[in-house]
Amino acid sequence: MTQRNTGWARWGAALLCCGALTPAVAACGSDQIPSAVATTTTTPTAAAVTTTALAALPSVDPYADMPLIDHTTWTEGVDGARLKVYPTEAGRHETFPDTEERAWQEVLTHSPDADTPGMRDQFVCHWVWARVVQPNKESWNLEPWRPAMGYQATVQASCNPGGPER
């Protein structure tokens, strides 16, 4: 094998490693098994590396033409204002990739004043995690008074940065 082929083989192996870790990293913080697993195929002559997904993501969104958010309601809680977001049945079952942005835009259509720092992170946290943990929860509470700490910190705080839900 020439030096050039060895370099490409190492580079391909590094990419494979990153590709294999992506589903595992995406599942961090959950008990879910990653939906895609990478496999390696090498040929002795070309030292090629190929990644194949065993479980492909859906190619068609079954809820594409359905609303994901039924309605929103502003209430007052112990700590201040609270936006209650009520997902539709489609919103509870939607798993198509990147639909949280479409759902967030529906929230903003219902309540344009919800577009404040931290509220989107709280919503995405509910969209990604709370639907799994509490799939039948009637509404998701978003509070503008909670600190905007970024998405990862919001997830680490169980979607409630700055204190528990009351």
N, C-alpha and C positions, 0 to 999 in steps of 0.2 A: 504494500500500500504506500502511496506517495504521501509526503508531508501535507499536501493540499487536501487530499481525501480525509486524512486524519483530522485536520482542522475542521472541515465541514461536518464530520461525524460527531466531533465534540460539540460544535455549535448546535447541531440538530438534537443531540441528546439533552443539551441545556434547555432548548425550546420544549422538548417533550416533557422534561421535568416540570417546567413552568406550567405547561398545559395540563399536566396531571394534577398539579396542585390547585389549579383554579377552582374546580368544583369543590374540593375539600375546604379551601379558604372561604368560598362563598357560603358554605354550610356551617362555618364557625359560629358558635353560640347557639346552635340548634342541635337537636338529636336526630335530624334528618340525614339520610344517606344521600350523598351527591348523586344527581341524576345522570351524569356522564362520567365515564371512566375511560382514560386514555390507554391505548395499547401500542406496543412498539413492534415494528417489523423492520428487520435489517437484512439486506442481501450482502453476501460476502464480497461481491465484486464492486458494488457501487457504494456500500456503506450508507445507504439511504435510510432515513428515519421517517416513518409515517405515523400520524396520529389519527385514530378513528374513534368517533363517539359511538358508544354502544346504545345509548338512549338519546335519540334526537329530540330537540325541542319541537313543539307543534309548529307547523308551517302556516296554519290558518287560525286566526283568533275566533273562537266560537261565540264570543260576546261582543264582536266588533261594532255591531249596530245597536247595542243595548246600553242604556245608561248604567253607570257603575255606582253613582251616588243618588239616593232617593231625594233627600233634603238635608238641610242643616238648620240648626236653631241655636241662637245665642241665649245663654242663661247666665245668672250670677251664682258663683260658688263662694265658699268660705274665703278663698284667696283672691277672688276677682272674676273677671269675665271668663266664660268658657263657651267654646263652640262645639256643639254636639253634631257629629257627622253620622248620618244614617246611610249605610251602604245598601244597595239593592241586592237581591239574590245573586244577580250576575256579578256584582262587586264582591260578594263574599266568596264566589267560586272562581273568579278570574285568575288564571295562572299564566297567561301569555306574557312573554318577556316585555319589560319596559312599559307596562300599562299604568304604573303609578303616576306618570305624568299626565296621562289622559284623565285619570280619576281626580288628580289635584286640580286640573283645569275645571272640572265639573264642580268641585268644592268652591273654587273662586267665582264661578258663574252664579252659584247660589248665594255666596257671601264674599263679595269682592274685598271687604275690609279684613278678611282673614289672611291676606298676603303680608304678614309681618315676620320679622326675624324669628326663626325657631319654629314657627307654625308648620312650615313645609316639612322640616325634619321630623316633627312629631307625627305628621300625617303619614309620611313614608314609613316611619317606624311601625305605625299601626297597620299600614297596608302590607308590609312585608312580614312582620312578626305577630302582631296581635290577632290577625285573622287565623293564624295557625294555632296560637295558644288558647284563644277564646273565640272560636268561629261563630258562636251564636250571640255574642255580646251585642245588645241592641244598638248602641251607638259608641263612637269613639270620641273621647274628649280631647280637644286641643285648646290650650290656654296661652294667650298672648303674653301673659305675665311671666311665663317660664323663661329662663335665660336661654339665649341662642348659643349653644355649646358645640354645634356641629352634629352631623348625623351619628357618628360612632359613639360619642358621649351620650347622645339621646337614646340610642339602643342600649348602652350599658346601664342607663337609668330606667330601663323598662318603659321607654317612651315618655317618661315623666321627669325631665331634668329639673333640678332645683327643689325637689321634694316629692313625696308620695302623692298619689291621687287621693283626693278626699271627696 
